[in-house]
Amino acid sequence: MRAEEILLTLQKDIHTVIMATNDENNNPITCAIDIMLCENNKLYFLTARGKAFYNRLMKNKFVALTGIKGESTMTSVAISLQGKVRNIGSSKLDEIFKVNPYMAEIYPSEKSRNVLEVFEIYELNGEYFDLSQKPIFRQSFSVGSNEETVSGYFITDKCVGCGNCYDSCPQSCINTSTIPAVIKQEHCLHCGKCAEVCSFNAVVRKQAIN
């Protein structure tokens, strides 16, 4: 999937996400936030100036979030991302209210909306994770950043082709027809079992989002 499709899924199909920011002691705090607009590979949400959440956004200028859709664990799709955030004031506020008409029930008058300010998430890295597919499917993506986050487990040249990793993999997503063997990243659970059973320390872990 293209990054644009993933972000649109987050806005339209998932909509409400759990977003994390840091407080004044650098401790993480989460809250439920609606992603109200997606344009040009950027995400938009709003909050009121009087909220503690607003103050955290103004001080830290970086967020992480996760959104999930599905009736059960095995039918779920999860999108996680982290990125920079900036205040764009009242810009796009009218558009957001038009796309999300329920907001007029919370802030019914133009005067009451003056307290709201819009935030934009940009330069982000994320991951799309689909448990409804067999085998599972995951995809990393990056928008507006020079470097895409590389995540998961990888097999190095220390591999001797013993096959222990494949026998232990819950998704059977390791190709052992070559040496070194290759992990099919789009189906990997990131559980780390392959690294645990490798007697040759051939499996390495790179930065992961979750």
NUMAR-167899 format. One record per atom (N, C-alpha, C): x, y, z; residue in three letters. Coordinates in steps of 0.05 Angstrom, whole numbers, padded with zeros to 5 digits, always signed. Example, Ala and Ser with C-alpha at 12.3 -4.5 7.8 and 13.67 -1.06 7.14 Angstrom:
BEGIN
+00264-00114+00156ALA +00246-00090+00156ALA +00264-00066+00156ALA +00257-00045+00142SER +00273-00021+00143SER +00258+00001+00157SER 
***
This chain:
BEGIN
+00017-00024+00000MET +00000+00000+00000MET +00017+00025+00000MET +00008+00046-00013ARG +00022+00071-00012ARG +00017+00085+00015ARG +00036+00101+00023ALA +00033+00115+00048ALA +00007+00131+00049ALA +00000+00143+00027GLU -00025+00159+00025GLU -00049+00143+00032GLU -00050+00118+00022GLU -00073+00100+00027GLU -00074+00093+00057GLU -00051+00088+00069ILE -00050+00081+00097ILE -00060+00104+00114ILE -00051+00128+00108LEU -00059+00152+00124LEU -00089+00157+00120LEU -00100+00153+00096LEU -00128+00157+00092LEU -00144+00136+00107LEU -00134+00112+00109THR -00147+00091+00125THR -00148+00099+00154THR -00126+00111+00164LEU -00125+00120+00191LEU -00146+00142+00197LEU -00149+00160+00178GLN -00168+00182+00181GLN -00197+00174+00178GLN -00203+00159+00157LYS -00231+00153+00150LYS -00242+00128+00163LYS -00226+00107+00164ASP -00236+00081+00174ASP -00232+00077+00203ASP -00209+00087+00214ILE -00203+00084+00242ILE -00212+00109+00257ILE -00202+00132+00249HIS -00210+00158+00258HIS -00201+00165+00287HIS -00210+00149+00307THR -00202+00154+00334THR -00177+00138+00341THR -00156+00151+00350VAL -00131+00138+00356VAL -00123+00144+00385VAL -00104+00128+00395ILE -00092+00134+00421ILE -00065+00148+00415ILE -00063+00173+00425MET -00039+00189+00419MET -00023+00194+00445MET +00003+00192+00442ALA +00021+00195+00465ALA +00037+00220+00462ALA +00039+00235+00484THR +00057+00258+00486THR +00071+00256+00513THR +00091+00274+00518ASN +00105+00274+00543ASN +00098+00298+00560ASN +00097+00294+00587ASP +00091+00316+00605ASP +00116+00331+00612ASP +00114+00349+00631GLU +00137+00366+00638GLU +00160+00350+00651GLU +00154+00325+00661ASN +00175+00308+00672ASN +00184+00287+00652ASN +00176+00290+00627ASN +00183+00272+00605ASN +00170+00245+00608ASN +00148+00243+00623ASN +00133+00218+00626ASN +00112+00217+00604ASN +00107+00194+00592PRO +00087+00192+00571PRO +00059+00193+00582PRO +00041+00207+00567ILE +00013+00209+00574ILE -00003+00203+00548ILE -00023+00187+00550THR -00039+00181+00526THR -00067+00193+00528THR -00079+00198+00505CYS -00107+00207+00504CYS -00119+00198+00477CYS -00145+00197+00477ALA -00160+00190+00452ALA -00164+00215+00436ALA -00155+00214+00410ILE -00157+00238+00393ILE -00168+00229+00366ILE -00185+00245+00354ASP -00196+00240+00327ASP -00177+00252+00306ASP -00170+00236+00286ILE -00155+00246+00263ILE -00176+00256+00244ILE -00177+00282+00239MET -00200+00294+00226MET -00196+00300+00196MET -00171+00300+00188LEU -00165+00307+00160LEU -00139+00295+00151LEU -00137+00287+00126CYS -00112+00277+00114CYS -00109+00291+00087CYS -00088+00306+00084GLU -00083+00320+00059GLU -00053+00321+00054GLU -00045+00315+00029ASN -00017+00316+00021ASN +00001+00301+00040ASN -00008+00277+00048ASN +00007+00260+00066ASN +00013+00272+00093ASN -00005+00290+00102LYS -00003+00301+00128LYS -00030+00296+00142LYS -00029+00293+00169LEU -00053+00288+00185LEU -00059+00312+00202LEU -00085+00316+00207TYR -00094+00340+00222TYR -00113+00332+00244TYR -00110+00344+00267PHE -00129+00341+00289PHE -00130+00368+00303PHE -00148+00371+00322LEU -00150+00397+00336LEU -00154+00392+00366LEU -00149+00413+00381THR -00155+00412+00410THR -00158+00441+00419THR -00168+00444+00444ALA -00173+00471+00455ALA -00148+00481+00470ALA -00144+00507+00469ARG -00120+00519+00482ARG -00119+00514+00512ARG -00142+00510+00525GLY -00141+00507+00553GLY -00134+00479+00563GLY -00132+00460+00545LYS -00127+00433+00553LYS -00097+00428+00559LYS -00092+00410+00578ALA -00064+00402+00584ALA -00051+00389+00559ALA -00067+00375+00543PHE -00057+00363+00519PHE -00046+00385+00500PHE -00059+00407+00498TYR -00049+00429+00481TYR -00022+00439+00491TYR -00019+00442+00517ASN +00007+00451+00527ASN +00029+00431+00522ASN +00023+00405+00524ARG +00043+00385+00518ARG +00051+00385+00489ARG +00032+00389+00471LEU +00038+00391+00443LEU +00056+00415+00437LEU +00051+00438+00449MET +00066+00462+00444MET +00095+00460+00454MET +00099+00444+00476LYS +00125+00441+00487LYS +00142+00420+00473LYS +00130+00398+00466ASN +00145+00375+00456ASN +00147+00373+00426ASN +00126+00380+00412LYS +00126+00380+00383LYS +00133+00354+00370LYS +00125+00332+00384PHE +00129+00305+00373PHE +00108+00287+00385PHE +00095+00270+00369VAL +00075+00252+00379VAL +00079+00224+00368VAL +00067+00205+00382ALA +00065+00177+00372ALA +00036+00169+00375ALA +00026+00152+00357LEU -00002+00144+00359LEU -00006+00116+00348LEU -00029+00104+00357THR -00037+00078+00346THR -00067+00079+00343THR -00077+00069+00320GLY -00105+00065+00315GLY -00111+00037+00307GLY -00133+00026+00316ILE -00140-00002+00310ILE -00169-00004+00300ILE -00174-00020+00280LYS -00201-00026+00272LYS -00204-00057+00269LYS -00229-00066+00275GLY -00234-00095+00273GLY -00252-00104+00296GLY -00267-00124+00291GLU -00286-00134+00311GLU -00272-00152+00332GLU -00249-00163+00325SER -00235-00180+00344SER -00205-00178+00337SER -00189-00190+00354THR -00160-00189+00349THR -00152-00200+00322THR -00164-00222+00314MET -00156-00235+00290MET -00170-00223+00265MET -00185-00202+00268THR -00196-00188+00245THR -00186-00159+00245THR -00166-00153+00261SER -00158-00126+00265SER -00136-00116+00247SER -00137-00090+00241VAL -00116-00076+00227VAL -00107-00053+00246VAL -00081-00051+00250ALA -00070-00031+00267ALA -00050-00013+00251ALA -00051+00013+00256ILE -00033+00031+00244ILE -00019+00047+00266ILE +00007+00046+00267SER +00022+00061+00287SER +00041+00080+00273SER +00045+00103+00284LEU +00064+00122+00272LEU +00075+00141+00293LEU +00097+00154+00286GLN +00108+00175+00303GLN +00118+00197+00284GLN +00115+00221+00293GLY +00123+00243+00275GLY +00123+00270+00289GLY +00132+00290+00274LYS +00132+00317+00284LYS +00104+00329+00283LYS +00099+00348+00301VAL +00073+00361+00302VAL +00077+00391+00305VAL +00060+00406+00291ARG +00061+00435+00293ARG +00034+00448+00293ARG +00032+00470+00307ASN +00007+00485+00309ASN +00003+00502+00284ASN -00020+00499+00270ILE -00025+00516+00247ILE -00049+00535+00252ILE -00056+00538+00278GLY -00076+00557+00286GLY -00104+00550+00276GLY -00118+00569+00265SER -00145+00564+00255SER -00146+00555+00226SER -00123+00552+00214SER -00121+00543+00186SER -00133+00515+00185SER -00150+00510+00165LYS -00164+00485+00160LYS -00186+00479+00180LYS -00192+00498+00199LEU -00213+00493+00218LEU -00240+00489+00205LEU -00247+00507+00186ASP -00272+00505+00173ASP -00275+00479+00157ASP -00253+00472+00144GLU -00253+00447+00129GLU -00257+00423+00147GLU -00244+00423+00170ILE -00247+00401+00189ILE -00276+00399+00199ILE -00289+00421+00204PHE -00317+00420+00213PHE -00335+00410+00191PHE -00328+00416+00166LYS -00344+00407+00144LYS -00342+00377+00140LYS -00318+00367+00143VAL -00313+00338+00139VAL -00322+00322+00163VAL -00323+00335+00187ASN -00331+00321+00212ASN -00355+00336+00224ASN -00379+00333+00213PRO -00402+00349+00222PRO -00409+00345+00252PRO -00401+00323+00264TYR -00407+00319+00292TYR -00394+00340+00310TYR -00373+00353+00300MET -00359+00373+00316MET -00377+00397+00322MET -00397+00402+00304ALA -00415+00424+00309ALA -00433+00419+00333ALA -00437+00394+00341GLU -00453+00388+00365GLU -00437+00394+00390GLU -00410+00393+00388ILE -00393+00398+00411ILE -00387+00428+00413ILE -00382+00440+00391TYR -00376+00469+00389TYR -00396+00481+00369TYR -00420+00488+00379PRO -00442+00495+00360PRO -00440+00523+00348PRO -00425+00541+00360SER -00425+00569+00350SER -00397+00576+00341SER -00395+00596+00323GLU -00369+00606+00314GLU -00353+00617+00338GLU -00367+00630+00356LYS -00354+00641+00379LYS -00341+00620+00397LYS -00355+00597+00400SER -00344+00576+00417SER -00320+00562+00404SER -00319+00564+00377ARG -00297+00551+00363ARG -00271+00566+00364ARG -00272+00591+00374ASN -00248+00607+00375ASN -00226+00596+00393ASN -00234+00577+00410VAL -00215+00566+00429VAL -00199+00543+00416VAL -00208+00534+00393LEU -00196+00511+00380LEU -00172+00518+00362LEU -00152+00501+00362GLU -00130+00505+00343GLU -00123+00478+00331GLU -00114+00480+00306VAL -00108+00456+00290VAL -00079+00449+00291VAL -00073+00423+00293PHE -00046+00413+00293PHE -00042+00395+00269PHE -00018+00396+00258GLU -00010+00381+00234GLU +00012+00361+00241GLU +00009+00336+00234ILE +00030+00316+00238ILE +00044+00313+00211ILE +00071+00315+00211TYR +00086+00314+00186TYR +00113+00300+00192TYR +00128+00294+00171GLU +00154+00280+00174GLU +00151+00256+00193GLU +00136+00236+00184LEU +00129+00214+00201LEU +00139+00187+00190LEU +00143+00169+00208ASN +00148+00141+00202ASN +00127+00124+00215ASN +00119+00102+00202GLY +00098+00086+00213GLY +00098+00058+00204GLY +00077+00043+00213GLU +00075+00015+00206GLU +00045+00007+00204GLU +00039-00008+00183TYR +00013-00019+00179TYR +00014-00048+00185TYR -00004-00058+00203PHE -00003-00086+00213PHE -00030-00098+00210PHE -00032-00120+00194ASP -00059-00132+00189ASP -00059-00161+00198ASP -00073-00166+00220LEU -00075-00194+00230LEU -00097-00210+00217LEU -00114-00197+00200SER -00136-00211+00187SER -00126-00227+00164SER -00102-00222+00154GLN -00090-00237+00132GLN -00075-00261+00142GLN -00074-00282+00126LYS -00058-00306+00132LYS -00038-00311+00109LYS -00012-00310+00115PRO +00000-00301+00140PRO -00005-00272+00145PRO +00002-00263+00169ILE -00002-00235+00176ILE +00013-00217+00156ILE +00005-00192+00155PHE +00018-00173+00136PHE +00026-00148+00151PHE +00051-00139+00147ARG +00060-00114+00159ARG +00076-00098+00138ARG +00074-00072+00140GLN +00088-00055+00121GLN +00097-00029+00135GLN +00123-00023+00133SER +00133+00003+00143SER +00129+00024+00122SER +00126+00049+00131PHE +00123+00071+00112PHE +00135+00096+00124PHE +00142+00115+00106SER +00154+00140+00115SER +00144+00162+00097SER +00139+00186+00109VAL +00129+00209+00094VAL +00144+00234+00103VAL +00156+00248+00084GLY +00168+00273+00089GLY +00194+00272+00105GLY +00205+00248+00109SER +00229+00244+00124SER +00250+00232+00106SER +00275+00240+00110ASN +00297+00231+00093ASN +00303+00201+00097ASN +00296+00191+00120GLU +00304+00163+00127GLU +00280+00148+00137GLU +00275+00125+00125GLU +00253+00108+00133GLU +00262+00090+00156GLU +00245+00087+00176THR +00252+00070+00199THR +00253+00041+00190THR +00276+00028+00195VAL +00279-00001+00189VAL +00274-00016+00215VAL +00255-00035+00214SER +00248-00049+00238SER +00248-00079+00233SER +00251-00094+00255GLY +00248-00123+00254GLY +00274-00138+00256GLY +00273-00164+00248TYR +00296-00182+00250TYR +00307-00189+00223TYR +00333-00191+00221PHE +00346-00196+00196PHE +00368-00216+00200PHE +00373-00233+00180ILE +00392-00255+00182ILE +00418-00246+00167ILE +00440-00249+00181THR +00466-00239+00170THR +00482-00262+00157THR +00506-00255+00149ASP +00523-00275+00135ASP +00534-00296+00154ASP +00528-00294+00180LYS +00536-00315+00199LYS +00519-00340+00196LYS +00497-00338+00181CYS +00479-00360+00176CYS +00493-00384+00163CYS +00488-00408+00173VAL +00499-00432+00161VAL +00478-00450+00147VAL +00453-00441+00148GLY +00432-00455+00135GLY +00421-00479+00150GLY +00422-00478+00177CYS +00413-00502+00193CYS +00383-00505+00193CYS +00368-00484+00189GLY +00339-00486+00187GLY +00324-00484+00214GLY +00339-00480+00236ASN +00325-00478+00262ASN +00306-00455+00263ASN +00313-00433+00251CYS +00296-00409+00251CYS +00269-00415+00238CYS +00270-00428+00215TYR +00245-00434+00201TYR +00227-00453+00218TYR +00239-00473+00230ASP +00224-00492+00246ASP +00210-00479+00270ASP +00222-00457+00280SER +00211-00444+00303SER +00193-00420+00297SER +00192-00411+00272CYS +00178-00387+00264CYS +00147-00392+00264CYS +00132-00378+00280PRO +00103-00382+00281PRO +00088-00376+00255PRO +00100-00360+00238GLN +00088-00353+00213GLN +00101-00367+00189GLN +00121-00383+00194SER +00136-00397+00173SER +00144-00378+00151SER +00154-00354+00159CYS +00160-00333+00139CYS +00190-00330+00134CYS +00205-00351+00136ILE +00234-00350+00131ILE +00240-00368+00107ILE +00253-00356+00088ASN +00261-00371+00064ASN +00289-00383+00069ASN +00290-00409+00071THR +00316-00423+00076THR +00328-00436+00051THR +00318-00428+00028SER +00329-00439+00003SER +00355-00426-00004SER +00362-00404+00010THR +00388-00391+00005THR +00403-00389+00031THR +00429-00384+00029ILE +00445-00379+00053ILE +00460-00352+00048ILE +00455-00333+00065PRO +00438-00334+00089PRO +00409-00336+00083PRO +00394-00348+00101ALA +00364-00349+00099ALA +00354-00320+00099ALA +00329-00316+00090VAL +00318-00290+00088VAL +00290-00289+00102VAL +00286-00270+00120ILE +00261-00267+00133ILE +00242-00250+00115ILE +00219-00260+00109LYS +00199-00245+00094LYS +00187-00224+00112LYS +00197-00200+00110GLN +00190-00179+00129GLN +00161-00172+00129GLN +00147-00175+00107GLU +00119-00168+00105GLU +00101-00187+00121GLU +00112-00211+00129HIS +00096-00230+00145HIS +00107-00235+00173HIS +00128-00221+00180CYS +00142-00226+00206CYS +00126-00214+00229CYS +00124-00229+00251LEU +00111-00219+00276LEU +00129-00203+00293LEU +00155-00203+00288HIS +00175-00189+00305HIS +00176-00202+00332HIS +00170-00228+00335CYS +00170-00241+00361CYS +00198-00247+00371CYS +00217-00250+00353GLY +00245-00254+00361GLY +00252-00283+00366GLY +00234-00302+00360LYS +00240-00330+00364LYS +00264-00339+00348LYS +00266-00329+00323CYS +00288-00337+00306CYS +00315-00330+00318CYS +00316-00307+00331ALA +00341-00298+00344ALA +00347-00315+00368ALA +00326-00324+00383GLU +00331-00340+00407GLU +00342-00368+00400GLU +00333-00380+00378VAL +00341-00407+00372VAL +00366-00409+00355VAL +00376-00386+00344CYS +00399-00387+00327CYS +00425-00391+00343CYS +00438-00413+00339SER +00463-00420+00354SER +00487-00404+00343SER +00484-00391+00321PHE +00506-00378+00308PHE +00505-00347+00310PHE +00485-00337+00325ASN +00481-00308+00329ASN +00479-00294+00302ASN +00465-00308+00283ALA +00463-00297+00256ALA +00439-00278+00253ALA +00421-00277+00272VAL +00397-00260+00270VAL +00401-00235+00287VAL +00397-00212+00275VAL +00400-00186+00289VAL +00374-00172+00288VAL +00370-00155+00308ARG +00346-00139+00310ARG +00352-00110+00305ARG +00337-00098+00287LYS +00340-00069+00282LYS +00316-00055+00294LYS +00318-00028+00294GLN +00299-00011+00308GLN +00271-00019+00300GLN +00253-00021+00320ALA +00225-00029+00315ALA +00206-00008+00326ALA +00183-00006+00314ILE +00162+00013+00324ILE +00146+00000+00346ILE +00140-00026+00344ASN +00126-00039+00366ASN +00135-00068+00368ASN 
***
